[in-house]
Amino acid sequence: QNIIITGASSGLGKALAENLAKAGVRLHLLGRNALRLEQIADKCKKKQAKVFTHLLDVASLDEMTKFYASIQDQQITHVFASASVRGEWEGRASLEFPQEVPKRPTRMKQDKRRK
């Protein structure tokens, strides 16, 4: 197994890393807090997992592009996107958004007659 976990330095990401770590598993741990990321990595290594830490912010398109380039030749089996993204994503402008919010569909009137 070759697993990517975002938000691995705390919360759900940390719990996933600790629980998935075992011999034969490769963990790519992504996070913004270097100290906590290394602490989690050490716990996972003690369980015989092969661990790679990546200090980055998933909200940064540039950082994620560089990360992807570094692993694109690997076959990733699982991705756990457990990072909490705050603020604007830099690449947001490249996505297509509707110019206006679609109107809520009107409800069909129910026939009140009983059959």
C-alpha positions in Angstrom: 0.0 0.0 0.0 1.2 3.5 -0.9 -0.9 6.0 1.0 -1.2 9.8 1.0 -2.7 11.5 4.1 -3.2 15.3 4.1 -3.6 17.0 7.5 -1.4 14.3 9.0 0.0 16.4 11.8 -3.3 16.5 13.8 -6.9 15.3 14.2 -8.2 12.8 11.7 -5.1 12.7 9.6 -2.9 11.9 12.6 -5.3 9.2 13.7 -5.3 7.7 10.2 -1.5 7.7 10.0 -1.1 6.0 13.4 -3.7 3.4 12.6 -2.6 2.6 9.0 1.1 2.3 9.9 2.5 -1.2 9.7 5.2 -3.1 7.8 4.8 -3.0 4.1 2.9 0.3 4.1 4.4 3.5 2.6 2.9 6.6 4.1 3.2 10.1 2.6 2.3 12.4 5.4 1.4 16.0 4.4 1.1 18.8 6.9 2.0 22.4 7.9 3.5 21.8 11.4 7.0 20.3 11.0 7.4 19.3 14.7 4.1 17.5 14.9 4.5 15.9 11.5 7.9 14.4 12.6 6.4 13.2 15.8 3.7 11.3 13.9 6.3 10.0 11.4 8.4 8.6 14.3 5.4 6.8 15.7 4.6 5.3 12.3 8.2 4.3 11.8 8.2 2.4 15.1 5.4 0.3 13.5 7.7 -0.5 10.6 6.0 1.7 8.1 8.1 3.5 5.5 7.3 7.2 6.0 7.8 10.3 3.9 6.9 13.7 5.4 6.0 16.6 3.2 5.8 20.0 4.8 3.3 21.9 2.7 0.0 23.7 2.7 -2.7 21.9 0.6 -4.3 25.2 0.0 -1.3 26.2 -2.1 -1.6 25.2 -5.8 2.2 25.7 -6.2 3.1 23.4 -3.3 0.6 20.7 -4.3 1.9 20.8 -7.9 5.4 20.3 -6.7 4.3 17.5 -4.4 2.5 15.7 -7.2 5.5 16.0 -9.4 7.6 14.3 -6.7 5.3 11.3 -6.5 3.9 11.0 -10.0 5.9 7.9 -10.9 4.5 6.0 -7.8 1.3 4.0 -7.8 -0.8 5.5 -5.0 -3.3 3.1 -3.6 -5.2 5.4 -1.2 -5.6 9.1 -0.6 -7.1 10.5 2.6 -7.8 14.2 2.2 -8.3 15.1 5.9 -6.7 18.5 5.9 -8.9 21.4 6.9 -8.5 24.0 4.1 -8.9 27.6 5.2 -8.9 30.7 3.1 -8.9 31.0 -0.6 -7.3 28.3 -2.8 -4.8 29.9 -5.1 -5.9 27.9 -8.1 -9.6 28.8 -7.6 -9.6 31.2 -10.5 -8.8 28.4 -12.9 -12.0 26.6 -12.1 -15.3 27.4 -13.8 -17.9 28.8 -11.5 -21.5 29.7 -12.5 -22.0 33.5 -13.0 -25.1 33.4 -10.9 -26.5 31.0 -8.4 -29.0 28.7 -10.0 -32.6 29.3 -8.8 -34.0 26.7 -6.5 -36.3 24.4 -8.4 -40.0 25.1 -7.6 -41.8 22.3 -5.9 -44.6 20.6 -7.8 -47.9 21.2 -6.2 -49.1 18.0 -4.6 -52.5 16.8 -5.5 -54.4 16.9 -2.2 -57.1 14.6 -3.5 -57.0 11.1 -2.0 -57.3 8.2 -4.3 
